[in-house]
Each structure stands twice: as structure tokens, then as C-alpha cells.
């Protein structure tokens, strides 16, 4: 999922490294099909995450990861599974 969202899906805005912090153009909204699709994807993911079924599926996915041995991830998964 991280690779899909970070490397494949369009972005809502260009990257914002320090060299752009004083660039006045960053305050203008980005228009076009890419940002519109990125926002639609974000809305769909949020809506899906509001369902208990998707949250429980996410917890099952977490539990198969080596990082699940970490207490913080187990606590998070208990919260998500509710």
C-alpha cells in the first residue's frame, strides 16, 4: 500500500522540500486530473476505513507482519478492530 500511494498514485500537490518553503506559488491550489484522482482516492480510503470490516482486515494484515511483535502496533490494532 505504501508503495502504491507513495510511488504510483498521483499526488494532491508537489513535494514541499525546504527549498520551496519561500516559493509563493505553493499557496495556489494544484488543478488537473491527477490531483482530482488523488483526492478521490483519499476520500475512498477514509470511507473504507470507517467500516469495521476493513479495519478488521487491516488488523489481520498487521498480525502477519514481523513488526506485530511491537507493543505499539498491537495496541493500535486493538483500537482499529473496534
C-alpha positions as CSV (number, residue, x, y, z in Angstrom):
1,X,0.0,0.0,0.0
2,X,2.8,2.4,0.9
3,X,4.5,1.8,-2.5
4,X,1.2,2.3,-4.3
5,X,0.3,5.6,-2.6
6,X,3.9,6.9,-2.5
7,X,5.2,5.9,-5.9
8,X,2.3,5.1,-8.2
9,X,-0.8,7.1,-7.3
10,X,-1.0,10.8,-8.3
11,X,-0.4,13.3,-5.6
12,X,-2.6,16.1,-4.4
13,X,0.4,18.6,-4.6
14,X,4.0,18.6,-5.5
15,X,6.7,17.8,-2.9
16,X,7.4,20.5,-0.4
17,X,11.2,20.4,0.4
18,X,12.9,23.3,2.3
19,X,13.9,25.0,-1.0
20,X,10.2,25.6,-1.8
21,X,9.3,27.0,1.7
22,X,9.5,30.6,0.4
23,X,8.0,29.9,-3.0
24,X,4.8,31.9,-3.4
25,X,3.4,29.5,-6.0
26,X,2.9,26.8,-3.4
27,X,-0.1,28.6,-1.9
28,X,-2.1,28.2,-5.2
29,X,-4.2,25.1,-5.5
30,X,-3.0,22.4,-7.9
31,X,-5.5,21.8,-10.6
32,X,-5.9,18.9,-13.0
33,X,-6.9,15.3,-13.3
34,X,-4.0,14.0,-11.2
35,X,-4.8,15.9,-8.0
36,X,-8.5,15.2,-8.5
37,X,-7.9,11.5,-8.7
38,X,-5.6,11.6,-5.7
39,X,-8.3,13.4,-3.6
40,X,-10.9,10.8,-4.8
41,X,-8.6,8.0,-3.7
42,X,-8.1,9.7,-0.3
43,X,-11.8,10.1,0.2
44,X,-12.4,6.4,-0.8
45,X,-9.7,5.2,1.7
46,X,-11.1,7.2,4.5
47,X,-14.7,6.0,3.8
48,X,-13.4,2.4,3.7
49,X,-11.5,2.8,6.9
50,X,-14.7,3.8,8.7
51,X,-16.1,0.3,8.2
52,X,-15.5,-2.3,10.8
53,X,-14.9,-5.0,8.1
54,X,-12.0,-3.1,6.5
55,X,-10.4,-2.2,9.9
56,X,-10.5,-5.8,11.0
57,X,-9.0,-6.9,7.7
58,X,-6.2,-4.4,8.3
59,X,-5.6,-5.8,11.8
60,X,-5.4,-9.4,10.3
61,X,-2.8,-8.0,7.8
62,X,-0.8,-6.3,10.6
63,X,-0.8,-9.6,12.6
64,X,1.2,-11.4,9.9
65,X,4.0,-8.8,9.9
66,X,7.2,-9.2,12.0
67,X,6.6,-5.7,13.4
68,X,3.5,-7.0,15.1
69,X,5.8,-8.1,18.0
70,X,6.0,-4.4,18.9
71,X,3.6,-3.4,21.7
72,X,2.6,-0.1,20.0
73,X,1.4,-2.0,16.9
74,X,-0.6,-4.4,18.9
75,X,-2.3,-1.5,20.8
76,X,-3.1,0.2,17.6
77,X,-4.6,-3.0,16.1
78,X,-6.8,-3.4,19.2
79,X,-8.1,0.2,18.6
80,X,-8.6,-0.4,14.9
81,X,-10.5,-3.6,15.4
82,X,-13.3,-2.0,17.4
